[in-house]
Structure formats: structure tokens, C-alpha cells
Amino acid sequence: MATALAVTGETFEQEVLRSPLPVVVDFWADWCVPCRMVTPVLEELADAYAGRLRFVAVDTDAHPELARRYGILSIPTLYVFHEGELVRSLPGAREKLAYTAELDGALAEIATS
């Protein structure tokens, strides 16, 4: 299974905003039980969407400036970025099928933009 790349304030621009592929950013924290519950789901999704989406993670405790910059009010929250722009926000823990529907929708929007 794929493990999401940990990004920091120093690497966010290069790994997310300049990525040639759309990027799913998981804003999480170690103490967050729902975050830990969705991690295996996100790892499965990273495998399923390999080559179409990149998955990265931001530890909001270690990098609160990124959480503030992007208005993260609760975790887990997933953001989908494409060409440096936020295209979809997915707050809260969800089941795999719900994430899949949202990510497929985001990819369809990106393809038609």
C-alpha cells in the first residue's frame, strides 16, 4: 500500500501547488481518531488512483501555518488541488465509496476545465 508523502510549509508549494498531477492533501493530526480511521482508506485510494492523483499529508500539529493558510477548521479534511488551485474540499471522515465519488467528480471537473 502507498503511504502519503508528508509535506511541510517548505515543501507544500513544490509537492502540491506545482505538481503535474492533481493532489489530494490530507490535513490530519496523530491524536485525531477519525484521521487514524481514514488513513487505511486513503492508502487504498492512493493505490487505486496511482498515476491520476497524488496523495500527500499535512500534520496540522507540526505545521499549523498550513492549516491556518488553508482555513482548516476540523480534521480530517481533504483538499484536492490542481495546477495550484483548490478544486474540492472534503471535510470530515467518510467511507471509501464516498471518497471515491468525490474524487471521481473532481477528476471529471478537472478534465473538462
Secondary structure, DSSP 8 states (H G I E B T S, - for coil): ----EE--TTTHIIIIIT-SS-EEEEEE-TT-HHHHHHHHHHHHHHHHTTTT-EEEEEETTT-HHHHHHTT--SSSEEEEEETTEEEEEEES---HHHHHHHHHHHHHHHHH-
